[in-house]
Amino acid sequence: MGEGWATVSKSYQVVTYGCQMNVHDSERISGLLEQAGYVRAAEVDEPDVVVFNTCAVRENADNRLYGNLGHLRPVKDKRPGMQIAVGGCLAQKDRSEIVRKAPWVDVVFGTHNIGSLPVLLERARHNSSAEVEILESLDVFPSTLPARRESTYAGWVSISVGCNNTCTFCIVPALRGKEKDRRPGDVLAEVRALVAEGVLEVTLLGQNVNSYGVEFGDRLAFGKLLRATGEIDGLERVRFTSPHPKDFTDDVIAAMAETPNVCHSLHMPLQSGSDDVLKAMRRSYRSDRYLGIIEKVRAAMPDAAITTDIIVGFPGETEADFVRTLDVVREARFSSAFTFQYSKRPGTPAATMDGQLPKQVVQERYERLIAVVEEITWAENKKLVGEPVELLVAVGEGRKDERTGRMSGRARDGRLVHFDAGPDAATVRPGDIVHTVVTYAAPHHLNADGAPLHHRRTRAGDAYEAGRVPRTSAVSLGLPTIGAPPLAPVASACDR
């Protein structure tokens, strides 16, 4: 980049909307900017560069972005050197429309070219004009980019990007592209790099982790990857998200049950309990298949906590369809559910379907669903009162912790537990491990108000106390290793 670039000392802030994939991408954005010489802005400072990593899936995502851009306009007017960049799914969808609506934006980049951001910022600064670069396919795999991790104890590791499914309510395939898989060795190398930094828990991330391996012809690749994580010394917890019921295979259940560091928690999106609605959604499984998976998981792991996603009010959903969803929820006994009211997403087939439901009907069904979900999650949580639990101490999970004198952590099954750290509270750090006993259950959390049975200090806790965040550099050299390996040695990288 030249000597001048290396001496840049501008500050930055990254604002993230949306899913775990966006959180993961934001860590890469931060890593790229710091590698280019930027420093993270203190909370009280006005940054020189603000990056919005956007979502196009959540309702009102565009209103939220343009509202925030509007608030920044007078700030930028007072600071001509300030730059604003917009990336992520909404940028991939709206492209130059963002600059038309907010001409004070300097850079627009898509989901496929995160690595271009530092160059685009410099180009916009040099040319005094907006730079818009949206690629239609992946430039470099995001995980080959440097990252500034947000947690000392838990990290996201992408195993694939994109999605090959055609769910009628979802715009993700259009914005993230077809599925691209990383080679298992690259995934494991990144996990080892995180563990070397003190990280105790890793979440393997993909739009559909169960189809991992499709590009290199191994339909059992994901189960093998889970087992391989069991051989990584120092890695205490492995999670993954999100699987798809149509691709969920028995070997994955066996890998979960037989690999000690793989947590017995499973996020399995249901979306609807009605077979007719699932067909309209192009979800290529039916409720019996879904419940059969849940039954197998619980047979192999009776302590498994299963969470889900549910959409209420999909076009054409009848009262009978909705009641069937309630029936499946009662049968599945979820420990938690992320519930959504259907809303149109321009560009999706569902947006133009007949049978769009009135808002009041969707709201009424949504409230009934929430009541059933909370009844079940509360009953399931009550079963854990009096049970011992191992917690990975977290930061920022308990909004009332300061007032109640508690700390918070996640159990191995993913449940949130607020706990009394006892007389040695001052020595318990985020990233440490605490063993305690559940004393109270609520629908969305547990309490443990007795003194801890045991507290183990960890390297992750040491890093938190020292103010260090894990930083990982690229784990692959040269071209990103996406898809199937070559069948024979090749003479030139141009053949790829």
N, C-alpha and C positions, 0 to 999 in steps of 0.2 A: 504493500500500500504506500510505501514511501516513508521517509523519516518524519515528515510533517504530520502524517496520520497518526503515527505512534505516540506523538506528544499531545494529542488531544486530551483535554481534561474536562470535557463537558459532562453534565449530569443527566441522568435519564430516569424515567418512571414508566413501568409497564402496567397497564390496566387490563385485566382479563375478564371476559364474559364467557359463560357457557360451560362446556363439558370438561371432563378430565383430559381429553386430547388437547384442548386449548391451554389448560394449565401446563401440560407437558411442553407444548410449543412455546409458551411464555418463558419457561426456564431456558430454552434454547435461545430465544430472543435476548434475554438478559446476558447469557454467556457470550453471544456474538458481540453485543455492544461493549461488554467489559474487555473482551479480547481486542476490540478496536480502540480501546483507551478511554471509554466512558466510565463514569462511576455512578453508582446508585445514589439517587437524591435522598437526602434526609426528609422525613415526613413533613417537616416545617418549611422546607425550601421549595421554591418554584423551579422545576427541572428545566434544563435546556432542551430536552427531547422528551415528548410524551408519546408513547406507543399504545394504541388501542388494539387489543387482540380480540376480534369480535366473533359473535355467534349469530347465525341466521336461523337457528332452529327454535330458540326460545321466543315466546310471544313478546311483541313490542321491542324486539332487539334493535330495530332500526331507529325507533323513537328514542330509545335510551342513548344510542350512539350520537345521534344528531343533537340531542339535548346537551350532552356533555361537550360536544364540539362547539356548540353555541356558547356555553359558559367560558370556554377557553379563548374565544375570539378577542374579547377586550384585553385578556391577559397578554395574548400575543401582540396585539396592537401596541402595547406598552413596551414589549420586549421583541424588537424586530428579528433578533438572532434566534429566537425560539423556533423549534420545529415540531410538527405534529405528523405522526405516521399512523395509518390505519391498515391493519392486516386481518387475517383470519377469514372465516366463512362469509361474513357479510361483504367483505372487500372482494372476495372471489366472485360473489353474486352481483354486486352493484357496480364494481369496477370504476370507470371514469365518472359515473353518476355521483360518486361521493365528492369528487372535486367540483362538480357542477353545483351541488347543493351547498358545499362548504369550501369555497375557493381558497380559504386560508390553510387548508391541509397541504402539506408538503410532499408526502409520499403515500402511495397506496400500493400494497403488495398482497399477493394471494397466499393460499394454503400450500402451494407447490414451490414457492421460492423464498422461504424464510431467510435463507442464507444470503439473499441479495440486499437485505435491509441496510447494513452499514454503507455499502456502495451507493445505494439509492439516496440515502441521507446526504452523503457527500456531493453527489451529482446535483441534487436539488439545491444545496447550499451554493455550489459553484455557479449553476445556471440561473439561480433566482427564479425557478419555476417548478411547478409540481411534477413529480415523477410517478407515473403509473405503470407498474409492471405486473401483469397477471399471466402466469403460465398455465397451459391446459393440462400438463402432466408434470409428474414429480421431477424436480431439478436435482436435488440431492436428498437422500433420506434424512429426515430431521434428526435422527439419533446419531448421525455422523457429525453433527455440529457440536461445538462446545456448549456447556450448560452451566448456569448458576442455579443450583438447587435451592428450593425454598425451605426445605426441612433438613434438619441434621439427622433425623432418625428414620424417615420414610421417603422413598423415591419412586417415581413413575419410570417405567422402561417400556418403550413402544416396541411391539413385536411386528406390527403391521400398520399400514395406513390405508385409508380408503375402504370401500365396501362393494361387494358384488351383488348384494340383495336389491330388490326393487319394491320395497314397502311403499305403498301408495301415499302415506302421510309424511314421508321423510325426504328431505332435500339433500341429505349428507352425501350420497353417491355422486350427485351432480357437482358438489363443491369440493369433495375430497378425492374424487376419482375412483377408479377400479382398485381393488385390493392389491397392495404390494407388500410382500413378505420379506422380513430380514432373515439372513442366515442365522441358524441357531447359535453358531459360534460367536457371532457379533453380539447377539442378545446377552449371552452368558458373559462375554468380556465386559459389557457395560455393567452388568450386575456385580461382577467381581470388583470393578473399579469403584462402584458405590460402597460396597462392603469395606473396601480398603480405606474409604473415607470415614467409616464408622457407622454407616447406615445399617439398621437392623431389619427393616421391612421394605419389601419391594412389591409393587403392583405391576403386573404384566398387562399392557394396555393395547387394545385394538378395537375397531368397530365391531368385529366379530372374531373373537379369539379362537373359536372352535373351527373356523375354516383355515386357520394358520397352516401353512404347508401346501396350499393349493398350487402355488407357483412352482414349487420344486417337487411336486408329485408324491407327497407323503401325507396321507389323510390322518395318520396317527401322530403327526409331528408335535401337536400341542401337548398331548399326554407325555411324550418323550421329553419335551422341554420342561414340563413341571418336575419330572423325575430328576432331570439333570440339575435343577436348582437345589435339590436335596444334597448334592455333593459339594456345595459351596460352603466352606468353613466360615462361620461367623454370621451367616444369613439365618435369622431366627424366624422370620415370617414371610410367606409368599401369598399374595392375593392376585386375582385377575378380574378384568372386566373389559368388555361385556361378552358373554357367550350368547349364542342363538340356539333356541331349542331344536331347530331343524338339523343342526350339525352336531349336537351334543351326543357324544359316544360313550360307551361303557368304559373304554380304556381311560378316559379322563376321570371318571368317578374313581376308578381303581388307583390312578396316580394320586388323586387328592387324598384318598384314604390311607395309602401306603407310604407317602412321602412326609416325614415328620414335620418339616417346616412349612408345608402347604396348609394354610388355615382352612378350617371347616366352615367356611362362609362362601355362599354362592349367590351372586346377583343374576337372576334369570328372568329377563323381561317376558311378561305375559301379554300385555297390551289389551287383550280382551279374553273373556271366558267363552264367548259365543263363537261357534264354528263358522257361522255365516259372516260375522264381522271379521274374523281372522281371514276368511277367504277374500273379502272385499279389501282388506289391508294388504293382501298378497303375503301373508305370513304363512309359510308353507309347512305348518304343523296344525294340529287340532288339539282341543282341550284334553282329550284322553292321552295323547302323546305327551303333552306337557306334564300332566299329573303323574304319568308313568315314570318320567325322569325324576320328579320329586320323590316318588316312592323308592326308586333305586338309590338315590342319594342318601335318603334317611336310613335305608337298610344297611348301607355301607358305613355311614357316619351318623349315628342317632343324635349326636349333639350339633349337627349342622344347622346354621342359621341361614335361612333363605330369604332374600329380598327380591323385589320385583319392580317393574314399571307397568302402569295401567293407564290407558287413555279412555276417558268417558265422553260419550256424545259423538262418536265417529259417525259420518253421514250414513243414514239408513238404520242406525241402531234403534231397535224397538225396545219396549219395556221388557219383553221376554229375553231379548239379548242381554240387556243390562242385568236382569235377575240371574242369568246364567253366570255372568262375571262374578256376582256376589257369591254364588254357589261355589265357584272354583276358589275364590279367596278363602272361604270358610274351610274348604277341603285341604288347601295347600298350607294353611297355618303359617303365613309369612311372619318373619320377625320385624319386617319393615316394608313399606311400599311407597314408591314415588308415584304420586297420582297427578294426572294432568287432565284438564278440560281440553277437548279437541278444539283447535283453532286452525283456520286456513293458512297454508303456506304456499304463496304464489310459486308456480312452477312444479307443484306436485299434482299427481292425478286426482287425489282426494279433494283438492280445492274446487274442482269443477264437477264433482259427483252430485247426482240428485240426492235429495233427502237430507240436506243440511238442516240441523236441528236448531230450534229457537234457543236463545241463550238461557231463558228461564228453565227450560227442560234439562239442559246440560248442567246448570247450577244445582238443581234439585237432586239429580242423580249423583252428582259429585259429592254433595253433602251426605247422602246416604252411604256412599262408598266409604268416605272418610270415617263415618261412625262405625261401620263394620270392621274396617281395617284396625282402628284403634281398640275396638273391643277384643280383637284377636291378639294384637301385639301386646296389649296389657296382660292378657291371660297367659301368653307365652312367657313374658318377662317375669310374672309372679312365680312361675315354676322355678326360677333361679334364686329366689330369696333363700338365704342360708347356704348357698353353694360357694365354694372357693373360686376365685377368678384371677387370672394373670393379666395385668394391664401394662401396656406400653404407654407411658405417661406422655400426654399430648400438650400442645400449646394452643390456646385460642378456641378450645372446644366447649368450654363451659362459660356461658355469658354471666352466670351468677356466682362464679367461683370466688371472686374477690369478696363479695358480700357474705357468702356462706362459710368462707374459710376452707372450702374444698379445693382439690385439684381434679383434673379429668384425665381419662385415658381410654384407650380402646382395648376391649377384650380380644382374645384370639378369634372369636366368632364375629368380630366387627361391632359388637354392641358398645354404645357409649356409656361409661361409668364415671360418675362423680364420686370421689372418695376423700375421706379424711386421711391426711398424710401423717397424722399423729404427732408426737412430741418432736420428731426429727424432720418436720416438714421443710425446714430450711435447707436440708441436704438432698431433697428429692428434686430432680431436674427433669424437664421434658427430654425424652429419650431413655430414661431409666426404666427399669422393670420393677413393678410392685405387685406383690401377691396379697390379696385381701379377701373379704367375704361380703357377698351381697346382702344388704339389710332391707332394701326397699325397692319396689318396682313401680315405674310409671309407663305409660304407653310408648314413650320415645327414649327413655333412658333408665339406668339403674343407679342406685346410691349404695355406697359402702361406707357406713359411718363408724365402724370400729377401727381400732388401730391396725395398721398393716401387719400381716403375718411376716412379711419379708420385703426388704428393699435391696435391689441389686443395682449398683452404679455401673454405667456402661460407657463405652467410648463415645456413643452418640450423645449421652448426657454431658460428657467432658467437652465435646465440641460445642454444644449449646451454651454451656457455662463460659466457654472461651470466646463465644461470639463468632465461631467459624461456621461457614456453610459449605457443604460439599460442592466442589467444582469438578466437572468431568470434561476432559477434552475429547476430541473425536476418537472413536474406538476402531475406526477403519481407516486404512490409508488408500489414497488414490480414488478411483471411482466407487460410488456406493454399491454395496453388494445387494442388489434387489433381484428377487426372482430366482429362477433356476440357475445353477452354476453351469459353465460351459461343459459340454460333453467331452471335449478334448482341448489340449492347450491351444491358445490362439496367439497369433503373432502380433496383433495390434489391438489396442483398446478401442479403436474405431469400429471393430467388428461387433462390439456389444450393442 
